[in-house]
Amino acid sequence: MDKELAKVKVRFSSYYKYSFTFKNDEGYAVSVGGISDEMYKASITADKDYTIQEVSDECGGSLRVTLNGEELYYNAW
């Protein structure tokens, strides 16, 4: 992942079937997850900002980053 992209801040938005979604006001959206054991171990606070790198490190699994609906990065586990 690009170093600048990894530094973008996002905030928890939703959870559905082993997948977390994070968003920010600039139009970035991050979907992460897929591995139930990793998701249950994740320590996420709803009102805290995280860098995309922190989200990836904490949650494990696949990672998809979009900006205004356009895919910028995808890494399948």
N, C-alpha and C positions, 0 to 999 in steps of 0.2 A: 504494500500500500504506500502511496505517496506520502512523504513526511508532512506536507501541509494539510492533506486530507485527514491524516491521523490526529492532528491537533484541533480539528473542528469540534466545538462543544455542542452537545445535544442533551436532551432531558427525556426521562422515561415518559412514554405516552400510553402504551398498552401491552397486554400479555394475552396470548392465545396459543394453546396447545404447544408448549415447549418453545415458544418464540416470543422474544421481547421486541418491541418497537420503540425507538427513540426518535425525537424530532427537534427541530429548532425553528425560529422565526424566519431564517434565511431560506427555508425550503429544503433543507437537508432532512433525510429520513434514513434511519438505520434499522434493519431487521437482522436479528441475531438469534441463533439457537439451533434446535433440532436434536440435541443430545439431552435427554431428560435428566440424567445424573448430574451433568454440568449446570443445567438451569436451576435445579433445586439447591445447589451450593452457592449460586450467585447472590451476592449481597448488594442489592440495588435499593437506593432511596429515591422515592418519587420526586422529591423537591430539590434534588441535587443535579448540577451540571456535570457531565462526564465528557472526556474527549472520546473520539471514536476508537482510539487505541485502547483506552481504559475499558470501554464497553467490550471490545474484542477479547481482551485479556481476562476480564471478569466472567463473561458469559460462555465462552467457548462455542463450538459448533460453527455453522456457516455464518457468513457475514455478507450482507448486501447493503450498499450505500447508494442512495439516489439523491439527485438534486432536481427539485421541481418535476419529479417523475422520470427523469432520465438516469439510467444506471451509470454510475461512475466507477463502481468497484464491486466485484463479486468473488468470494472465495468459499467454495464448498468444502466441507470437512471431509 
